[in-house]
Amino acid sequence: MRKSIVTQESPDAGKGIDWLDLESIARVEITSEDPLQPIESALQPIGAPGWCADAPGPQRIRVLFDHPQRISRIYLLISEEEVGRTQEFVLRYAQEGSDTFREIVRQQFTFAPPGTTVEQEEYQVELAGVTALELELVPDLSGGTAKAKLGRLLFA
């Protein structure tokens, strides 16, 4: 039997894809963050462990581009290895000339550690003139005390 050990992230998550360098082309607005897991950790293809909110409840991450962008791919990775919960996220975008956000996807996922601990999504899109992308996270639909987490959020 052929076998290989792989990480939980997609093989493409950091390699071979020309991900946007958000640090140089955008600013980010967030509703909260744990100082030990800042948002910068989640917005780069490799490296640090990702972002975590500093308080329970719904959270919002908004990426505001300096200039309108063409987006063809969105990669999202969320992991939860401690607390069983059902979360929901909504991914939205705004285009040049409009302050209205349009929904790309709304999705629920149930984490059930130790078995189901990773939600990994990759979306192929054709979005032109994007001025902002927003991720809204409801970490626990039952109203529990779970904190929102984000391993990676990448755009190409």
VMD Tcl script that builds the backbone (N, CA, C; Angstrom):
set m [mol new atoms 468]
animate dup $m
set s [atomselect $m all]
$s set {name element resname resid chain x y z} {
  {N N MET 1 A 0.836 -1.173 0.000}
  {CA C MET 1 A 0.000 0.000 0.000}
  {C C MET 1 A 0.884 1.241 0.000}
  {N N ARG 2 A 0.549 2.190 -0.853}
  {CA C ARG 2 A 1.257 3.472 -0.881}
  {C C ARG 2 A 0.653 4.388 0.173}
  {N N LYS 3 A 1.488 5.095 0.871}
  {CA C LYS 3 A 1.008 5.932 1.957}
  {C C LYS 3 A 1.849 7.189 2.038}
  {N N SER 4 A 1.212 8.313 2.338}
  {CA C SER 4 A 1.942 9.532 2.637}
  {C C SER 4 A 1.205 10.284 3.729}
  {N N ILE 5 A 1.954 10.959 4.524}
  {CA C ILE 5 A 1.389 11.760 5.603}
  {C C ILE 5 A 1.328 13.193 5.107}
  {N N VAL 6 A 0.120 13.791 5.188}
  {CA C VAL 6 A -0.053 15.152 4.705}
  {C C VAL 6 A -0.585 16.019 5.834}
  {N N THR 7 A -0.407 17.319 5.684}
  {CA C THR 7 A -0.944 18.227 6.689}
  {C C THR 7 A -2.437 18.369 6.459}
  {N N GLN 8 A -3.106 19.023 7.395}
  {CA C GLN 8 A -4.542 19.211 7.269}
  {C C GLN 8 A -4.893 20.259 6.230}
  {N N GLU 9 A -3.943 21.100 5.859}
  {CA C GLU 9 A -4.219 22.112 4.856}
  {C C GLU 9 A -4.132 21.501 3.469}
  {N N SER 10 A -4.846 22.096 2.544}
  {CA C SER 10 A -4.831 21.670 1.156}
  {C C SER 10 A -3.413 21.740 0.614}
  {N N PRO 11 A -2.999 20.785 -0.252}
  {CA C PRO 11 A -1.672 20.857 -0.838}
  {C C PRO 11 A -1.454 22.169 -1.592}
  {N N ASP 12 A -2.534 22.772 -2.094}
  {CA C ASP 12 A -2.416 24.018 -2.836}
  {C C ASP 12 A -2.448 25.245 -1.934}
  {N N ALA 13 A -2.724 25.066 -0.651}
  {CA C ALA 13 A -2.966 26.218 0.218}
  {C C ALA 13 A -1.810 27.200 0.230}
  {N N GLY 14 A -0.601 26.781 0.056}
  {CA C GLY 14 A 0.504 27.723 0.087}
  {C C GLY 14 A 1.443 27.607 -1.086}
  {N N LYS 15 A 1.251 26.636 -1.936}
  {CA C LYS 15 A 2.214 26.377 -2.990}
  {C C LYS 15 A 1.561 26.445 -4.364}
  {N N GLY 16 A 2.271 27.037 -5.295}
  {CA C GLY 16 A 1.847 27.010 -6.681}
  {C C GLY 16 A 0.694 27.929 -7.030}
  {N N ILE 17 A 0.175 28.666 -6.079}
  {CA C ILE 17 A -0.926 29.583 -6.348}
  {C C ILE 17 A -0.435 30.989 -6.024}
  {N N ASP 18 A -0.771 31.910 -6.855}
  {CA C ASP 18 A -0.354 33.290 -6.668}
  {C C ASP 18 A -1.366 34.010 -5.772}
  {N N TRP 19 A -1.317 33.723 -4.452}
  {CA C TRP 19 A -2.238 34.347 -3.511}
  {C C TRP 19 A -1.949 35.834 -3.408}
  {N N LEU 20 A -2.980 36.628 -3.215}
  {CA C LEU 20 A -2.802 38.065 -3.072}
  {C C LEU 20 A -2.025 38.365 -1.789}
  {N N ASP 21 A -1.102 39.312 -1.877}
  {CA C ASP 21 A -0.333 39.767 -0.724}
  {C C ASP 21 A -1.143 40.867 -0.038}
  {N N LEU 22 A -2.009 40.462 0.850}
  {CA C LEU 22 A -2.953 41.391 1.470}
  {C C LEU 22 A -2.256 42.490 2.270}
  {N N GLU 23 A -1.112 42.183 2.822}
  {CA C GLU 23 A -0.393 43.169 3.623}
  {C C GLU 23 A -0.049 44.416 2.804}
  {N N SER 24 A 0.219 44.227 1.515}
  {CA C SER 24 A 0.624 45.360 0.694}
  {C C SER 24 A -0.515 45.994 -0.113}
  {N N ILE 25 A -1.691 45.343 -0.179}
  {CA C ILE 25 A -2.759 45.874 -1.036}
  {C C ILE 25 A -4.086 46.111 -0.308}
  {N N ALA 26 A -4.123 45.884 0.998}
  {CA C ALA 26 A -5.404 45.998 1.696}
  {C C ALA 26 A -5.196 46.336 3.166}
  {N N ARG 27 A -6.284 46.728 3.792}
  {CA C ARG 27 A -6.306 46.856 5.246}
  {C C ARG 27 A -7.430 45.960 5.756}
  {N N VAL 28 A -7.383 45.628 7.029}
  {CA C VAL 28 A -8.340 44.678 7.592}
  {C C VAL 28 A -9.034 45.303 8.799}
  {N N GLU 29 A -10.348 45.108 8.855}
  {CA C GLU 29 A -11.131 45.497 10.024}
  {C C GLU 29 A -11.627 44.216 10.687}
  {N N ILE 30 A -11.485 44.129 12.003}
  {CA C ILE 30 A -11.930 42.947 12.742}
  {C C ILE 30 A -12.697 43.393 13.980}
  {N N THR 31 A -13.603 42.548 14.431}
  {CA C THR 31 A -14.385 42.896 15.614}
  {C C THR 31 A -13.649 42.593 16.909}
  {N N SER 32 A -12.704 41.638 16.889}
  {CA C SER 32 A -11.873 41.369 18.062}
  {C C SER 32 A -10.731 40.443 17.652}
  {N N GLU 33 A -9.740 40.316 18.526}
  {CA C GLU 33 A -8.680 39.344 18.272}
  {C C GLU 33 A -7.909 39.050 19.544}
  {N N ASP 34 A -7.515 37.795 19.672}
  {CA C ASP 34 A -6.639 37.357 20.749}
  {C C ASP 34 A -5.238 37.873 20.396}
  {N N PRO 35 A -4.586 38.607 21.294}
  {CA C PRO 35 A -3.260 39.152 20.980}
  {C C PRO 35 A -2.228 38.070 20.616}
  {N N LEU 36 A -2.453 36.839 21.079}
  {CA C LEU 36 A -1.516 35.759 20.754}
  {C C LEU 36 A -1.801 35.126 19.397}
  {N N GLN 37 A -2.969 35.422 18.811}
  {CA C GLN 37 A -3.329 34.887 17.503}
  {C C GLN 37 A -3.959 35.998 16.659}
  {N N PRO 38 A -3.119 36.952 16.197}
  {CA C PRO 38 A -3.635 38.092 15.437}
  {C C PRO 38 A -4.079 37.705 14.030}
  {N N ILE 39 A -4.879 38.561 13.421}
  {CA C ILE 39 A -5.454 38.290 12.105}
  {C C ILE 39 A -4.373 38.084 11.035}
  {N N GLU 40 A -3.244 38.759 11.164}
  {CA C GLU 40 A -2.167 38.583 10.177}
  {C C GLU 40 A -1.766 37.123 10.024}
  {N N SER 41 A -1.901 36.362 11.092}
  {CA C SER 41 A -1.529 34.948 11.077}
  {C C SER 41 A -2.392 34.128 10.134}
  {N N ALA 42 A -3.613 34.567 9.879}
  {CA C ALA 42 A -4.531 33.798 9.034}
  {C C ALA 42 A -4.540 34.261 7.584}
  {N N LEU 43 A -3.941 35.413 7.296}
  {CA C LEU 43 A -4.033 35.992 5.962}
  {C C LEU 43 A -2.783 35.777 5.120}
  {N N GLN 44 A -1.972 34.804 5.483}
  {CA C GLN 44 A -0.791 34.459 4.711}
  {C C GLN 44 A -0.789 32.966 4.441}
  {N N PRO 45 A -0.241 32.547 3.291}
  {CA C PRO 45 A -0.348 31.135 2.891}
  {C C PRO 45 A 0.294 30.128 3.841}
  {N N ILE 46 A 1.373 30.501 4.484}
  {CA C ILE 46 A 2.038 29.575 5.400}
  {C C ILE 46 A 2.463 30.333 6.647}
  {N N GLY 47 A 2.764 29.589 7.684}
  {CA C GLY 47 A 3.287 30.240 8.869}
  {C C GLY 47 A 2.451 30.036 10.107}
  {N N ALA 48 A 2.217 31.127 10.790}
  {CA C ALA 48 A 1.602 31.138 12.111}
  {C C ALA 48 A 0.271 30.393 12.173}
  {N N PRO 49 A -0.203 30.112 13.395}
  {CA C PRO 49 A -1.367 29.232 13.586}
  {C C PRO 49 A -2.733 29.811 13.256}
  {N N GLY 50 A -2.834 31.051 12.851}
  {CA C GLY 50 A -4.137 31.600 12.513}
  {C C GLY 50 A -4.670 32.556 13.559}
  {N N TRP 51 A -5.888 33.034 13.305}
  {CA C TRP 51 A -6.535 34.054 14.120}
  {C C TRP 51 A -7.535 33.408 15.075}
  {N N CYS 52 A -7.733 34.064 16.217}
  {CA C CYS 52 A -8.761 33.662 17.169}
  {C C CYS 52 A -9.349 34.936 17.778}
  {N N ALA 53 A -10.656 34.960 17.932}
  {CA C ALA 53 A -11.318 36.088 18.590}
  {C C ALA 53 A -10.944 36.099 20.065}
  {N N ASP 54 A -11.055 37.252 20.684}
  {CA C ASP 54 A -10.761 37.313 22.124}
  {C C ASP 54 A -12.017 37.170 22.976}
  {N N ALA 55 A -13.177 37.061 22.316}
  {CA C ALA 55 A -14.433 36.925 23.045}
  {C C ALA 55 A -15.364 35.990 22.278}
  {N N PRO 56 A -16.269 35.318 22.963}
  {CA C PRO 56 A -17.238 34.473 22.258}
  {C C PRO 56 A -18.242 35.321 21.471}
  {N N GLY 57 A -18.991 34.643 20.622}
  {CA C GLY 57 A -20.042 35.311 19.868}
  {C C GLY 57 A -19.642 35.621 18.441}
  {N N PRO 58 A -20.584 36.162 17.680}
  {CA C PRO 58 A -20.346 36.458 16.261}
  {C C PRO 58 A -19.173 37.425 16.068}
  {N N GLN 59 A -18.444 37.211 14.983}
  {CA C GLN 59 A -17.280 38.038 14.660}
  {C C GLN 59 A -17.296 38.374 13.174}
  {N N ARG 60 A -16.633 39.463 12.820}
  {CA C ARG 60 A -16.554 39.874 11.419}
  {C C ARG 60 A -15.118 40.242 11.071}
  {N N ILE 61 A -14.686 39.751 9.923}
  {CA C ILE 61 A -13.387 40.102 9.363}
  {C C ILE 61 A -13.668 40.732 8.002}
  {N N ARG 62 A -13.226 41.953 7.804}
  {CA C ARG 62 A -13.470 42.652 6.545}
  {C C ARG 62 A -12.131 43.077 5.945}
  {N N VAL 63 A -11.872 42.633 4.714}
  {CA C VAL 63 A -10.667 42.987 3.977}
  {C C VAL 63 A -11.056 44.089 2.995}
  {N N LEU 64 A -10.431 45.269 3.142}
  {CA C LEU 64 A -10.728 46.431 2.309}
  {C C LEU 64 A -9.532 46.692 1.390}
  {N N PHE 65 A -9.731 46.524 0.105}
  {CA C PHE 65 A -8.642 46.660 -0.868}
  {C C PHE 65 A -8.377 48.132 -1.185}
  {N N ASP 66 A -7.090 48.463 -1.351}
  {CA C ASP 66 A -6.695 49.818 -1.726}
  {C C ASP 66 A -7.204 50.157 -3.124}
  {N N HIS 67 A -7.210 49.175 -4.023}
  {CA C HIS 67 A -7.680 49.324 -5.397}
  {C C HIS 67 A -8.535 48.104 -5.727}
  {N N PRO 68 A -9.539 48.257 -6.587}
  {CA C PRO 68 A -10.392 47.117 -6.937}
  {C C PRO 68 A -9.575 45.934 -7.458}
  {N N GLN 69 A -9.995 44.731 -7.059}
  {CA C GLN 69 A -9.273 43.502 -7.391}
  {C C GLN 69 A -10.160 42.539 -8.168}
  {N N ARG 70 A -9.514 41.689 -8.927}
  {CA C ARG 70 A -10.195 40.567 -9.578}
  {C C ARG 70 A -9.907 39.343 -8.699}
  {N N ILE 71 A -10.955 38.658 -8.266}
  {CA C ILE 71 A -10.819 37.496 -7.384}
  {C C ILE 71 A -11.334 36.273 -8.131}
  {N N SER 72 A -10.498 35.225 -8.187}
  {CA C SER 72 A -10.916 33.996 -8.869}
  {C C SER 72 A -10.930 32.784 -7.940}
  {N N ARG 73 A -10.326 32.930 -6.767}
  {CA C ARG 73 A -10.241 31.796 -5.858}
  {C C ARG 73 A -10.235 32.282 -4.418}
  {N N ILE 74 A -10.963 31.558 -3.565}
  {CA C ILE 74 A -11.011 31.867 -2.135}
  {C C ILE 74 A -10.768 30.567 -1.376}
  {N N TYR 75 A -9.821 30.587 -0.463}
  {CA C TYR 75 A -9.486 29.417 0.350}
  {C C TYR 75 A -9.755 29.752 1.808}
  {N N LEU 76 A -10.434 28.857 2.496}
  {CA C LEU 76 A -10.818 29.067 3.886}
  {C C LEU 76 A -10.523 27.802 4.678}
  {N N LEU 77 A -9.874 27.938 5.821}
  {CA C LEU 77 A -9.559 26.813 6.696}
  {C C LEU 77 A -9.903 27.197 8.128}
  {N N ILE 78 A -10.727 26.376 8.764}
  {CA C ILE 78 A -11.088 26.583 10.165}
  {C C ILE 78 A -10.925 25.240 10.867}
  {N N SER 79 A -10.278 25.260 12.019}
  {CA C SER 79 A -10.151 24.015 12.777}
  {C C SER 79 A -10.579 24.257 14.223}
  {N N GLU 80 A -11.102 23.202 14.807}
  {CA C GLU 80 A -11.549 23.238 16.200}
  {C C GLU 80 A -11.272 21.874 16.792}
  {N N GLU 81 A -10.313 21.804 17.690}
  {CA C GLU 81 A -9.917 20.518 18.260}
  {C C GLU 81 A -10.366 20.351 19.705}
  {N N GLU 82 A -11.089 21.343 20.252}
  {CA C GLU 82 A -11.448 21.285 21.661}
  {C C GLU 82 A -12.950 21.210 21.916}
  {N N VAL 83 A -13.725 22.049 21.250}
  {CA C VAL 83 A -15.137 22.221 21.586}
  {C C VAL 83 A -16.033 21.741 20.446}
  {N N GLY 84 A -16.927 20.807 20.742}
  {CA C GLY 84 A -17.925 20.410 19.765}
  {C C GLY 84 A -18.929 21.537 19.593}
  {N N ARG 85 A -19.216 21.896 18.343}
  {CA C ARG 85 A -20.122 23.012 18.097}
  {C C ARG 85 A -20.533 23.040 16.636}
  {N N THR 86 A -21.625 23.704 16.341}
  {CA C THR 86 A -22.021 23.961 14.966}
  {C C THR 86 A -21.855 25.447 14.720}
  {N N GLN 87 A -21.074 25.776 13.715}
  {CA C GLN 87 A -20.839 27.169 13.388}
  {C C GLN 87 A -21.434 27.491 12.023}
  {N N GLU 88 A -21.583 28.766 11.785}
  {CA C GLU 88 A -22.015 29.234 10.466}
  {C C GLU 88 A -21.077 30.340 10.038}
  {N N PHE 89 A -20.744 30.353 8.752}
  {CA C PHE 89 A -20.023 31.500 8.223}
  {C C PHE 89 A -20.708 31.985 6.966}
  {N N VAL 90 A -20.537 33.283 6.718}
  {CA C VAL 90 A -21.054 33.917 5.512}
  {C C VAL 90 A -19.898 34.695 4.897}
  {N N LEU 91 A -19.680 34.479 3.621}
  {CA C LEU 91 A -18.645 35.181 2.876}
  {C C LEU 91 A -19.349 36.116 1.895}
  {N N ARG 92 A -18.985 37.407 1.935}
  {CA C ARG 92 A -19.618 38.423 1.091}
  {C C ARG 92 A -18.557 39.275 0.400}
  {N N TYR 93 A -18.975 39.979 -0.649}
  {CA C TYR 93 A -18.079 40.912 -1.330}
  {C C TYR 93 A -18.827 42.175 -1.737}
  {N N ALA 94 A -18.067 43.264 -1.890}
  {CA C ALA 94 A -18.597 44.517 -2.421}
  {C C ALA 94 A -17.751 44.878 -3.631}
  {N N GLN 95 A -18.402 45.480 -4.620}
  {CA C GLN 95 A -17.709 45.864 -5.844}
  {C C GLN 95 A -17.589 47.370 -5.955}
  {N N GLU 96 A -16.692 47.790 -6.809}
  {CA C GLU 96 A -16.457 49.194 -7.083}
  {C C GLU 96 A -17.771 49.900 -7.404}
  {N N GLY 97 A -17.983 51.054 -6.784}
  {CA C GLY 97 A -19.176 51.830 -7.043}
  {C C GLY 97 A -20.390 51.434 -6.211}
  {N N SER 98 A -20.214 50.481 -5.285}
  {CA C SER 98 A -21.343 50.037 -4.464}
  {C C SER 98 A -20.887 49.754 -3.039}
  {N N ASP 99 A -21.705 50.156 -2.103}
  {CA C ASP 99 A -21.427 49.845 -0.694}
  {C C ASP 99 A -22.195 48.610 -0.240}
  {N N THR 100 A -22.967 48.021 -1.148}
  {CA C THR 100 A -23.777 46.856 -0.831}
  {C C THR 100 A -22.937 45.584 -0.932}
  {N N PHE 101 A -23.050 44.740 0.096}
  {CA C PHE 101 A -22.345 43.460 0.079}
  {C C PHE 101 A -23.258 42.382 -0.504}
  {N N ARG 102 A -22.692 41.558 -1.379}
  {CA C ARG 102 A -23.420 40.433 -1.970}
  {C C ARG 102 A -22.858 39.138 -1.407}
  {N N GLU 103 A -23.748 38.219 -1.126}
  {CA C GLU 103 A -23.355 36.947 -0.525}
  {C C GLU 103 A -22.733 36.016 -1.574}
  {N N ILE 104 A -21.590 35.435 -1.216}
  {CA C ILE 104 A -20.951 34.414 -2.050}
  {C C ILE 104 A -21.401 33.040 -1.580}
  {N N VAL 105 A -21.310 32.815 -0.271}
  {CA C VAL 105 A -21.696 31.526 0.294}
  {C C VAL 105 A -22.071 31.702 1.760}
  {N N ARG 106 A -23.025 30.885 2.189}
  {CA C ARG 106 A -23.419 30.792 3.600}
  {C C ARG 106 A -23.380 29.303 3.911}
  {N N GLN 107 A -22.668 28.935 4.953}
  {CA C GLN 107 A -22.491 27.511 5.209}
  {C C GLN 107 A -22.418 27.222 6.701}
  {N N GLN 108 A -22.985 26.089 7.091}
  {CA C GLN 108 A -22.877 25.607 8.468}
  {C C GLN 108 A -22.000 24.364 8.476}
  {N N PHE 109 A -21.300 24.192 9.598}
  {CA C PHE 109 A -20.414 23.039 9.751}
  {C C PHE 109 A -20.405 22.633 11.215}
  {N N THR 110 A -20.445 21.330 11.470}
  {CA C THR 110 A -20.407 20.842 12.843}
  {C C THR 110 A -19.048 20.230 13.151}
  {N N PHE 111 A -18.399 20.777 14.169}
  {CA C PHE 111 A -17.144 20.221 14.674}
  {C C PHE 111 A -17.495 19.220 15.768}
  {N N ALA 112 A -16.871 18.049 15.710}
  {CA C ALA 112 A -17.113 17.008 16.711}
  {C C ALA 112 A -15.780 16.360 17.086}
  {N N PRO 113 A -14.937 17.084 17.856}
  {CA C PRO 113 A -13.653 16.516 18.248}
  {C C PRO 113 A -13.837 15.230 19.039}
  {N N PRO 114 A -12.969 14.268 18.921}
  {CA C PRO 114 A -11.704 14.325 18.208}
  {C C PRO 114 A -11.804 13.932 16.736}
  {N N GLY 115 A -12.963 13.569 16.247}
  {CA C GLY 115 A -13.083 13.092 14.870}
  {C C GLY 115 A -13.131 14.179 13.820}
  {N N THR 116 A -14.143 15.007 13.846}
  {CA C THR 116 A -14.319 16.044 12.830}
  {C C THR 116 A -13.837 17.366 13.403}
  {N N THR 117 A -12.649 17.785 12.979}
  {CA C THR 117 A -12.039 18.971 13.565}
  {C C THR 117 A -11.644 20.037 12.548}
  {N N VAL 118 A -11.800 19.761 11.245}
  {CA C VAL 118 A -11.327 20.701 10.225}
  {C C VAL 118 A -12.403 20.959 9.181}
  {N N GLU 119 A -12.648 22.230 8.927}
  {CA C GLU 119 A -13.479 22.630 7.793}
  {C C GLU 119 A -12.560 23.365 6.828}
  {N N GLN 120 A -12.474 22.843 5.635}
  {CA C GLN 120 A -11.599 23.408 4.610}
  {C C GLN 120 A -12.422 23.593 3.339}
  {N N GLU 121 A -12.449 24.807 2.823}
  {CA C GLU 121 A -13.254 25.106 1.642}
  {C C GLU 121 A -12.406 25.870 0.638}
  {N N GLU 122 A -12.639 25.589 -0.629}
  {CA C GLU 122 A -12.002 26.359 -1.691}
  {C C GLU 122 A -13.062 26.662 -2.735}
  {N N TYR 123 A -13.226 27.936 -3.016}
  {CA C TYR 123 A -14.260 28.378 -3.938}
  {C C TYR 123 A -13.633 28.976 -5.189}
  {N N GLN 124 A -14.099 28.539 -6.346}
  {CA C GLN 124 A -13.719 29.130 -7.624}
  {C C GLN 124 A -14.783 30.174 -7.936}
  {N N VAL 125 A -14.385 31.424 -8.101}
  {CA C VAL 125 A -15.317 32.512 -8.358}
  {C C VAL 125 A -14.788 33.366 -9.502}
  {N N GLU 126 A -15.631 34.189 -10.037}
  {CA C GLU 126 A -15.233 35.179 -11.047}
  {C C GLU 126 A -15.788 36.522 -10.609}
  {N N LEU 127 A -15.009 37.239 -9.813}
  {CA C LEU 127 A -15.449 38.516 -9.265}
  {C C LEU 127 A -14.496 39.609 -9.733}
  {N N ALA 128 A -15.024 40.635 -10.372}
  {CA C ALA 128 A -14.202 41.745 -10.855}
  {C C ALA 128 A -14.552 43.007 -10.082}
  {N N GLY 129 A -13.578 43.893 -9.955}
  {CA C GLY 129 A -13.819 45.170 -9.297}
  {C C GLY 129 A -14.134 45.059 -7.818}
  {N N VAL 130 A -13.582 44.045 -7.145}
  {CA C VAL 130 A -13.879 43.819 -5.728}
  {C C VAL 130 A -13.139 44.851 -4.869}
  {N N THR 131 A -13.895 45.555 -4.048}
  {CA C THR 131 A -13.303 46.543 -3.148}
  {C C THR 131 A -13.237 46.049 -1.709}
  {N N ALA 132 A -14.061 45.033 -1.375}
  {CA C ALA 132 A -14.065 44.505 -0.010}
  {C C ALA 132 A -14.584 43.074 -0.002}
  {N N LEU 133 A -13.997 42.269 0.869}
  {CA C LEU 133 A -14.470 40.911 1.143}
  {C C LEU 133 A -14.697 40.819 2.640}
  {N N GLU 134 A -15.798 40.180 3.022}
  {CA C GLU 134 A -16.171 40.110 4.430}
  {C C GLU 134 A -16.491 38.669 4.808}
  {N N LEU 135 A -15.941 38.239 5.925}
  {CA C LEU 135 A -16.253 36.932 6.488}
  {C C LEU 135 A -16.914 37.161 7.835}
  {N N GLU 136 A -18.146 36.684 7.953}
  {CA C GLU 136 A -18.860 36.762 9.219}
  {C C GLU 136 A -18.928 35.355 9.795}
  {N N LEU 137 A -18.515 35.203 11.039}
  {CA C LEU 137 A -18.477 33.903 11.714}
  {C C LEU 137 A -19.397 33.913 12.925}
  {N N VAL 138 A -20.265 32.921 12.998}
  {CA C VAL 138 A -21.044 32.668 14.212}
  {C C VAL 138 A -20.487 31.347 14.735}
  {N N PRO 139 A -19.620 31.395 15.745}
  {CA C PRO 139 A -18.883 30.200 16.146}
  {C C PRO 139 A -19.718 29.098 16.778}
  {N N ASP 140 A -20.858 29.440 17.368}
  {CA C ASP 140 A -21.691 28.414 17.996}
  {C C ASP 140 A -23.150 28.810 17.852}
  {N N LEU 141 A -23.855 28.136 16.960}
  {CA C LEU 141 A -25.254 28.472 16.698}
  {C C LEU 141 A -26.157 28.229 17.899}
  {N N SER 142 A -25.700 27.421 18.850}
  {CA C SER 142 A -26.512 27.167 20.045}
  {C C SER 142 A -26.340 28.269 21.088}
  {N N GLY 143 A -25.484 29.255 20.799}
  {CA C GLY 143 A -25.285 30.355 21.732}
  {C C GLY 143 A -24.258 30.083 22.801}
  {N N GLY 144 A -23.455 29.040 22.630}
  {CA C GLY 144 A -22.415 28.695 23.603}
  {C C GLY 144 A -21.306 29.731 23.667}
  {N N THR 145 A -20.270 29.395 24.394}
  {CA C THR 145 A -19.182 30.342 24.643}
  {C C THR 145 A -17.955 30.109 23.754}
  {N N ALA 146 A -18.112 29.383 22.668}
  {CA C ALA 146 A -16.976 29.140 21.773}
  {C C ALA 146 A -16.518 30.442 21.132}
  {N N LYS 147 A -15.226 30.538 20.912}
  {CA C LYS 147 A -14.645 31.697 20.234}
  {C C LYS 147 A -14.419 31.352 18.760}
  {N N ALA 148 A -14.644 32.326 17.905}
  {CA C ALA 148 A -14.408 32.143 16.468}
  {C C ALA 148 A -12.921 31.948 16.216}
  {N N LYS 149 A -12.611 31.062 15.269}
  {CA C LYS 149 A -11.227 30.783 14.881}
  {C C LYS 149 A -11.140 30.775 13.361}
  {N N LEU 150 A -9.970 31.082 12.852}
  {CA C LEU 150 A -9.725 31.064 11.417}
  {C C LEU 150 A -8.280 30.675 11.175}
  {N N GLY 151 A -8.062 29.517 10.557}
  {CA C GLY 151 A -6.703 29.075 10.263}
  {C C GLY 151 A -6.111 29.805 9.084}
  {N N ARG 152 A -6.874 29.917 7.991}
  {CA C ARG 152 A -6.426 30.603 6.784}
  {C C ARG 152 A -7.604 31.227 6.062}
  {N N LEU 153 A -7.357 32.391 5.467}
  {CA C LEU 153 A -8.288 33.019 4.545}
  {C C LEU 153 A -7.424 33.657 3.466}
  {N N LEU 154 A -7.465 33.060 2.272}
  {CA C LEU 154 A -6.590 33.480 1.179}
  {C C LEU 154 A -7.417 33.790 -0.058}
  {N N PHE 155 A -6.921 34.742 -0.855}
  {CA C PHE 155 A -7.596 35.127 -2.092}
  {C C PHE 155 A -6.599 35.137 -3.236}
  {N N ALA 156 A -7.043 34.702 -4.397}
  {CA C ALA 156 A -6.207 34.775 -5.601}
  {C C ALA 156 A -7.052 35.335 -6.731}
}
mol reanalyze $m
mol bondsrecalc $m
mol representation Tube
mol addrep $m
